[in-house]
Amino acid sequence: MSEPIASLSPNIYSVFMKILAIETSCDETAIALVEATGEIKHPHFKIFKNLVVSQIEIHRPFGGVVPNLAKREHTKNLPILYNKLQTKKLKADLIAVTVGPGLEPALWTGINFAKNLYTDLHGSEHGFTRIKLVGANHLSGHLYSFLLSQKKINKDIFPAIALVISGGHTIILLMKDLAHYKKLGETRDDAVGECFDKVARLLKLPYPGGPEIEKLAKLGNPKAIDFPRPMLNQKNYDFSFSGLKTSVLYFLRDKENATCKKVDVAASFQAAAFDVLIKKTLRAVEEFGAKSVMISGGVAANVSLRNAFRSALKRETWNLKLRPKLFVTKFPTDNAAMIAAGAYIDFLNKKKYKMVANGNLSL
């Protein structure tokens, strides 16, 4: 476990804490300063600064993220962002750094930077004698990112179904409250965001593929091609998207489909992927009597998906005794403010993470 956290009592900081958060799990370098207040039932966050430097243009020629290039850029960007962050308000109580999941060379860059920063700041000569260092779970950041835009958390939003969808993860959870959740299912192969990127490459679209497919899909017919909906009718809450990707591959290889419009392929593929996400989520809402649906992760940035969820909830609620509220994070892509939120909730919930890179860390 990270050594500094052992001496820190949650009771000390459950009312007020300033968090300096660092995120380097993939191809965004991010640092934020966030004020966290309140106990775990009623947390509140105020973002002072949330700085992000994207590496998309560097990785785009390679069609995906190159770990060593990501590490190099994080090393270059972290000191620059930290210098931009520094203000009179930078009297942090906690340094939280992502330790996983993600690309381990990139994670280590953030961890080592945080350790050096902790060493530099911890000492009476700097006035940071109480500053502590903790590891943060990137997925906790996504899961709790919806809190960053909420003025007040009401217990009436629970139980809730949370869907975490990104390039590396597709996870559906049942949340009893902010402190207690159970994983209902996850992807057995490709994550939905990863599937979007792979299909984008098949369509010869630039990286990252998700936004490019969304643009094309708006111009196409989502019913033009009947792509499969993997695992849609299975009674579990697991996902599988590799078969959907393969179906697109075979469709494009078939010479009879050579005249099919690219926009229709994009729209039909996106519709198939969305159907699985939405219908499995709605099934969980009905089975567990959920009062809310929470969507987070990079794929949640897809406006078409958010609108499809809203429409589905309105359309399907006649089957439900409840009318679930939809919470879509305003911070879907990787950033450090969400790491601060996740670290604060995990800290109050007494969850600890080793200060080592863990590319396969899960919830």
C-alpha positions as a Python dict, from the first residue, in 0.01 Angstrom:
ca = {
    (1, 'M'): (0, 0, 0),
    (2, 'S'): (110, 358, -43),
    (3, 'E'): (298, 443, 274),
    (4, 'P'): (169, 798, 344),
    (5, 'I'): (-201, 709, 350),
    (6, 'A'): (-167, 478, 650),
    (7, 'S'): (-122, 773, 882),
    (8, 'L'): (-415, 970, 745),
    (9, 'S'): (-751, 947, 924),
    (10, 'P'): (-1059, 1000, 704),
    (11, 'N'): (-1223, 1192, 990),
    (12, 'I'): (-966, 1469, 954),
    (13, 'Y'): (-1048, 1552, 595),
    (14, 'S'): (-1408, 1438, 550),
    (15, 'V'): (-1525, 1800, 570),
    (16, 'F'): (-1259, 1979, 363),
    (17, 'M'): (-968, 1870, 145),
    (18, 'K'): (-774, 2017, -147),
    (19, 'I'): (-654, 1752, -389),
    (20, 'L'): (-376, 1783, -643),
    (21, 'A'): (-454, 1510, -897),
    (22, 'I'): (-233, 1366, -1169),
    (23, 'E'): (-349, 1150, -1462),
    (24, 'T'): (-121, 980, -1717),
    (25, 'S'): (-290, 647, -1788),
    (26, 'C'): (-294, 677, -2166),
    (27, 'D'): (-250, 965, -2411),
    (28, 'E'): (-373, 1261, -2208),
    (29, 'T'): (-143, 1436, -1962),
    (30, 'A'): (-358, 1598, -1696),
    (31, 'I'): (-321, 1782, -1365),
    (32, 'A'): (-600, 1936, -1157),
    (33, 'L'): (-654, 2115, -829),
    (34, 'V'): (-990, 2028, -676),
    (35, 'E'): (-1154, 2115, -346),
    (36, 'A'): (-1352, 1825, -196),
    (37, 'T'): (-1595, 1869, 90),
    (38, 'G'): (-1851, 1660, 271),
    (39, 'E'): (-1877, 1304, 391),
    (40, 'I'): (-1927, 1012, 157),
    (41, 'K'): (-2307, 1046, 152),
    (42, 'H'): (-2296, 1411, 48),
    (43, 'P'): (-1968, 1497, -130),
    (44, 'H'): (-1918, 1821, -317),
    (45, 'F'): (-1638, 1928, -548),
    (46, 'K'): (-1508, 2262, -665),
    (47, 'I'): (-1261, 2260, -954),
    (48, 'F'): (-998, 2533, -934),
    (49, 'K'): (-805, 2417, -1240),
    (50, 'N'): (-832, 2114, -1468),
    (51, 'L'): (-551, 2113, -1723),
    (52, 'V'): (-522, 1858, -2003),
    (53, 'V'): (-274, 1819, -2288),
    (54, 'S'): (-382, 1578, -2560),
    (55, 'Q'): (-137, 1363, -2757),
    (56, 'I'): (-376, 1275, -3039),
    (57, 'E'): (-175, 1445, -3313),
    (58, 'I'): (139, 1257, -3208),
    (59, 'H'): (-25, 913, -3209),
    (60, 'R'): (-257, 966, -3508),
    (61, 'P'): (1, 863, -3773),
    (62, 'F'): (33, 526, -3597),
    (63, 'G'): (-342, 464, -3578),
    (64, 'G'): (-332, 423, -3200),
    (65, 'V'): (-139, 502, -2884),
    (66, 'V'): (231, 412, -2882),
    (67, 'P'): (327, 352, -2514),
    (68, 'N'): (685, 481, -2534),
    (69, 'L'): (576, 795, -2717),
    (70, 'A'): (306, 850, -2457),
    (71, 'K'): (565, 814, -2181),
    (72, 'R'): (794, 1066, -2351),
    (73, 'E'): (515, 1322, -2387),
    (74, 'H'): (399, 1277, -2027),
    (75, 'T'): (755, 1338, -1909),
    (76, 'K'): (766, 1659, -2111),
    (77, 'N'): (416, 1783, -2027),
    (78, 'L'): (388, 1719, -1652),
    (79, 'P'): (631, 1993, -1538),
    (80, 'I'): (470, 2239, -1782),
    (81, 'L'): (121, 2171, -1652),
    (82, 'Y'): (233, 2182, -1290),
    (83, 'N'): (392, 2524, -1344),
    (84, 'K'): (64, 2646, -1498),
    (85, 'L'): (-128, 2506, -1205),
    (86, 'Q'): (64, 2683, -933),
    (87, 'T'): (-136, 2953, -759),
    (88, 'K'): (-172, 3088, -408),
    (89, 'K'): (-450, 2831, -365),
    (90, 'L'): (-205, 2543, -415),
    (91, 'K'): (-197, 2428, -54),
    (92, 'A'): (-301, 2072, -127),
    (93, 'D'): (-377, 1822, 149),
    (94, 'L'): (-357, 1525, -86),
    (95, 'I'): (-167, 1430, -400),
    (96, 'A'): (-361, 1164, -592),
    (97, 'V'): (-200, 994, -892),
    (98, 'T'): (-346, 731, -1123),
    (99, 'V'): (-180, 392, -1068),
    (100, 'G'): (-402, 193, -1304),
    (101, 'P'): (-547, 66, -1522),
    (102, 'G'): (-368, 192, -1830),
    (103, 'L'): (-38, 175, -2016),
    (104, 'E'): (224, 96, -1754),
    (105, 'P'): (507, 307, -1904),
    (106, 'A'): (268, 604, -1901),
    (107, 'L'): (142, 527, -1550),
    (108, 'W'): (496, 509, -1411),
    (109, 'T'): (566, 856, -1547),
    (110, 'G'): (282, 1003, -1342),
    (111, 'I'): (366, 797, -1034),
    (112, 'N'): (732, 901, -1034),
    (113, 'F'): (640, 1264, -1090),
    (114, 'A'): (396, 1248, -797),
    (115, 'K'): (653, 1084, -570),
    (116, 'N'): (911, 1350, -651),
    (117, 'L'): (653, 1623, -601),
    (118, 'Y'): (551, 1474, -267),
    (119, 'T'): (916, 1467, -155),
    (120, 'D'): (968, 1828, -264),
    (121, 'L'): (651, 1958, -98),
    (122, 'H'): (652, 1752, 219),
    (123, 'G'): (840, 1953, 475),
    (124, 'S'): (800, 2244, 709),
    (125, 'E'): (1009, 2470, 488),
    (126, 'H'): (735, 2449, 224),
    (127, 'G'): (441, 2460, 462),
    (128, 'F'): (313, 2124, 336),
    (129, 'T'): (382, 1912, 643),
    (130, 'R'): (42, 1742, 628),
    (131, 'I'): (37, 1667, 256),
    (132, 'K'): (-22, 1300, 172),
    (133, 'L'): (29, 1086, -136),
    (134, 'V'): (-221, 822, -255),
    (135, 'G'): (-268, 600, -556),
    (136, 'A'): (-589, 648, -753),
    (137, 'N'): (-797, 410, -964),
    (138, 'H'): (-865, 547, -1311),
    (139, 'L'): (-1197, 361, -1326),
    (140, 'S'): (-1309, 511, -995),
    (141, 'G'): (-1242, 846, -1156),
    (142, 'H'): (-1475, 765, -1444),
    (143, 'L'): (-1737, 610, -1216),
    (144, 'Y'): (-1759, 912, -984),
    (145, 'S'): (-1697, 1181, -1245),
    (146, 'F'): (-2070, 1264, -1253),
    (147, 'L'): (-2025, 1410, -903),
    (148, 'L'): (-1814, 1695, -1038),
    (149, 'S'): (-2118, 1867, -1188),
    (150, 'Q'): (-2367, 1794, -908),
    (151, 'K'): (-2450, 2060, -650),
    (152, 'K'): (-2608, 1808, -417),
    (153, 'I'): (-2624, 1430, -401),
    (154, 'N'): (-2957, 1294, -282),
    (155, 'K'): (-2997, 943, -147),
    (156, 'D'): (-3309, 916, -365),
    (157, 'I'): (-3094, 853, -672),
    (158, 'F'): (-3000, 508, -541),
    (159, 'P'): (-3002, 222, -625),
    (160, 'A'): (-2845, 316, -956),
    (161, 'I'): (-2708, 140, -1260),
    (162, 'A'): (-2368, 273, -1367),
    (163, 'L'): (-2222, 212, -1712),
    (164, 'V'): (-1850, 279, -1757),
    (165, 'I'): (-1764, 278, -2128),
    (166, 'S'): (-1426, 369, -2271),
    (167, 'G'): (-1153, 252, -2505),
    (168, 'G'): (-1037, -4, -2254),
    (169, 'H'): (-1346, -91, -2050),
    (170, 'T'): (-1714, -172, -2074),
    (171, 'I'): (-1850, -235, -1724),
    (172, 'I'): (-2203, -228, -1582),
    (173, 'L'): (-2250, -192, -1206),
    (174, 'L'): (-2527, -183, -949),
    (175, 'M'): (-2469, 99, -701),
    (176, 'K'): (-2643, 75, -363),
    (177, 'D'): (-2488, 410, -271),
    (178, 'L'): (-2160, 589, -335),
    (179, 'A'): (-1973, 355, -104),
    (180, 'H'): (-2116, 23, -217),
    (181, 'Y'): (-2139, -119, -567),
    (182, 'K'): (-2142, -458, -734),
    (183, 'K'): (-2013, -540, -1080),
    (184, 'L'): (-2293, -700, -1281),
    (185, 'G'): (-2097, -761, -1598),
    (186, 'E'): (-1820, -645, -1828),
    (187, 'T'): (-1680, -706, -2173),
    (188, 'R'): (-1535, -1048, -2245),
    (189, 'D'): (-1311, -918, -2523),
    (190, 'D'): (-1300, -576, -2690),
    (191, 'A'): (-1429, -275, -2502),
    (192, 'V'): (-1687, -72, -2692),
    (193, 'G'): (-1446, 220, -2744),
    (194, 'E'): (-1180, -18, -2871),
    (195, 'C'): (-1433, -163, -3114),
    (196, 'F'): (-1511, 186, -3246),
    (197, 'D'): (-1140, 248, -3306),
    (198, 'K'): (-1096, -84, -3489),
    (199, 'V'): (-1400, -32, -3709),
    (200, 'A'): (-1276, 320, -3785),
    (201, 'R'): (-951, 170, -3913),
    (202, 'L'): (-1150, -68, -4133),
    (203, 'L'): (-1326, 237, -4275),
    (204, 'K'): (-989, 412, -4319),
    (205, 'L'): (-1080, 686, -4074),
    (206, 'P'): (-819, 870, -3865),
    (207, 'Y'): (-748, 800, -3499),
    (208, 'P'): (-928, 832, -3262),
    (209, 'G'): (-1207, 644, -3433),
    (210, 'G'): (-1503, 712, -3205),
    (211, 'P'): (-1559, 1080, -3294),
    (212, 'E'): (-1500, 1006, -3663),
    (213, 'I'): (-1762, 730, -3671),
    (214, 'E'): (-2007, 952, -3487),
    (215, 'K'): (-1964, 1223, -3753),
    (216, 'L'): (-2023, 978, -4037),
    (217, 'A'): (-2312, 805, -3862),
    (218, 'K'): (-2508, 1131, -3852),
    (219, 'L'): (-2512, 1125, -4234),
    (220, 'G'): (-2605, 757, -4272),
    (221, 'N'): (-2897, 520, -4234),
    (222, 'P'): (-2871, 318, -3911),
    (223, 'K'): (-3106, 54, -4055),
    (224, 'A'): (-2919, 6, -4382),
    (225, 'I'): (-2721, -297, -4260),
    (226, 'D'): (-2837, -549, -4005),
    (227, 'F'): (-2518, -597, -3803),
    (228, 'P'): (-2541, -843, -3510),
    (229, 'R'): (-2612, -736, -3152),
    (230, 'P'): (-2368, -962, -2959),
    (231, 'M'): (-2499, -1118, -2637),
    (232, 'L'): (-2808, -897, -2648),
    (233, 'N'): (-3051, -1175, -2559),
    (234, 'Q'): (-2832, -1353, -2306),
    (235, 'K'): (-2962, -1315, -1953),
    (236, 'N'): (-2627, -1201, -1811),
    (237, 'Y'): (-2483, -849, -1816),
    (238, 'D'): (-2160, -928, -1996),
    (239, 'F'): (-2066, -774, -2330),
    (240, 'S'): (-1874, -884, -2639),
    (241, 'F'): (-1785, -653, -2925),
    (242, 'S'): (-1519, -846, -3117),
    (243, 'G'): (-1786, -1030, -3317),
    (244, 'L'): (-1948, -703, -3419),
    (245, 'K'): (-1612, -573, -3539),
    (246, 'T'): (-1556, -895, -3736),
    (247, 'S'): (-1899, -864, -3897),
    (248, 'V'): (-1807, -519, -4025),
    (249, 'L'): (-1477, -661, -4155),
    (250, 'Y'): (-1650, -940, -4347),
    (251, 'F'): (-1914, -702, -4479),
    (252, 'L'): (-1648, -469, -4620),
    (253, 'R'): (-1455, -761, -4771),
    (254, 'D'): (-1758, -882, -4963),
    (255, 'K'): (-1737, -745, -5316),
    (256, 'E'): (-2116, -734, -5336),
    (257, 'N'): (-2108, -460, -5073),
    (258, 'A'): (-1854, -246, -5257),
    (259, 'T'): (-2115, 12, -5348),
    (260, 'C'): (-2247, 47, -4992),
    (261, 'K'): (-2201, 394, -4856),
    (262, 'K'): (-1945, 439, -4579),
    (263, 'V'): (-2187, 659, -4389),
    (264, 'D'): (-2441, 374, -4379),
    (265, 'V'): (-2179, 129, -4250),
    (266, 'A'): (-2085, 375, -3974),
    (267, 'A'): (-2447, 445, -3881),
    (268, 'S'): (-2547, 77, -3881),
    (269, 'F'): (-2242, -28, -3677),
    (270, 'Q'): (-2298, 248, -3423),
    (271, 'A'): (-2668, 156, -3391),
    (272, 'A'): (-2577, -208, -3323),
    (273, 'A'): (-2326, -117, -3053),
    (274, 'F'): (-2566, 130, -2890),
    (275, 'D'): (-2853, -120, -2889),
    (276, 'V'): (-2650, -362, -2679),
    (277, 'L'): (-2540, -96, -2430),
    (278, 'I'): (-2886, 57, -2392),
    (279, 'K'): (-3096, -259, -2377),
    (280, 'K'): (-2871, -432, -2126),
    (281, 'T'): (-2873, -121, -1911),
    (282, 'L'): (-3252, -95, -1927),
    (283, 'R'): (-3282, -462, -1833),
    (284, 'A'): (-3066, -398, -1526),
    (285, 'V'): (-3277, -94, -1435),
    (286, 'E'): (-3592, -302, -1443),
    (287, 'E'): (-3445, -604, -1263),
    (288, 'F'): (-3296, -405, -976),
    (289, 'G'): (-3549, -122, -954),
    (290, 'A'): (-3287, 142, -1023),
    (291, 'K'): (-3378, 506, -971),
    (292, 'S'): (-3088, 638, -1179),
    (293, 'V'): (-2864, 554, -1472),
    (294, 'M'): (-2509, 693, -1470),
    (295, 'I'): (-2297, 690, -1785),
    (296, 'S'): (-1926, 772, -1784),
    (297, 'G'): (-1605, 707, -1974),
    (298, 'G'): (-1476, 836, -2306),
    (299, 'V'): (-1757, 681, -2513),
    (300, 'A'): (-2005, 884, -2306),
    (301, 'A'): (-1879, 1186, -2500),
    (302, 'N'): (-2078, 1052, -2797),
    (303, 'V'): (-2377, 1288, -2816),
    (304, 'S'): (-2574, 1039, -3025),
    (305, 'L'): (-2539, 779, -2751),
    (306, 'R'): (-2649, 1020, -2482),
    (307, 'N'): (-2955, 1119, -2686),
    (308, 'A'): (-3034, 753, -2756),
    (309, 'F'): (-3024, 677, -2384),
    (310, 'R'): (-3256, 967, -2306),
    (311, 'S'): (-3502, 857, -2573),
    (312, 'A'): (-3490, 495, -2459),
    (313, 'L'): (-3554, 583, -2096),
    (314, 'K'): (-3852, 797, -2191),
    (315, 'R'): (-3985, 533, -2428),
    (316, 'E'): (-3937, 232, -2203),
    (317, 'T'): (-4038, 371, -1866),
    (318, 'W'): (-4397, 265, -1921),
    (319, 'N'): (-4269, -86, -1844),
    (320, 'L'): (-4107, 33, -1524),
    (321, 'K'): (-4255, 126, -1191),
    (322, 'L'): (-3985, 390, -1160),
    (323, 'R'): (-3879, 671, -1388),
    (324, 'P'): (-3499, 660, -1363),
    (325, 'K'): (-3299, 980, -1388),
    (326, 'L'): (-3010, 993, -1632),
    (327, 'F'): (-2674, 1126, -1515),
    (328, 'V'): (-2422, 1166, -1796),
    (329, 'T'): (-2082, 1290, -1686),
    (330, 'K'): (-1972, 1629, -1814),
    (331, 'F'): (-1613, 1503, -1789),
    (332, 'P'): (-1619, 1188, -2007),
    (333, 'T'): (-1267, 1187, -2149),
    (334, 'D'): (-954, 1134, -1938),
    (335, 'N'): (-877, 1426, -1707),
    (336, 'A'): (-737, 1483, -1359),
    (337, 'A'): (-1048, 1636, -1197),
    (338, 'M'): (-1220, 1298, -1220),
    (339, 'I'): (-914, 1138, -1059),
    (340, 'A'): (-955, 1378, -767),
    (341, 'A'): (-1323, 1282, -733),
    (342, 'G'): (-1252, 911, -746),
    (343, 'A'): (-960, 938, -505),
    (344, 'Y'): (-1170, 1134, -254),
    (345, 'I'): (-1456, 881, -254),
    (346, 'D'): (-1215, 586, -239),
    (347, 'F'): (-1027, 753, 44),
    (348, 'L'): (-1342, 811, 246),
    (349, 'N'): (-1439, 452, 167),
    (350, 'K'): (-1095, 341, 298),
    (351, 'K'): (-984, 191, -33),
    (352, 'K'): (-609, 192, -80),
    (353, 'Y'): (-395, 127, -386),
    (354, 'K'): (-27, 41, -405),
    (355, 'M'): (196, 312, -546),
    (356, 'V'): (295, 93, -841),
    (357, 'A'): (169, 87, -1200),
    (358, 'N'): (-100, -177, -1250),
    (359, 'G'): (-216, -188, -1609),
    (360, 'N'): (-493, -436, -1529),
    (361, 'L'): (-638, -271, -1219),
    (362, 'S'): (-1018, -299, -1207),
    (363, 'L'): (-1305, -183, -988),
}
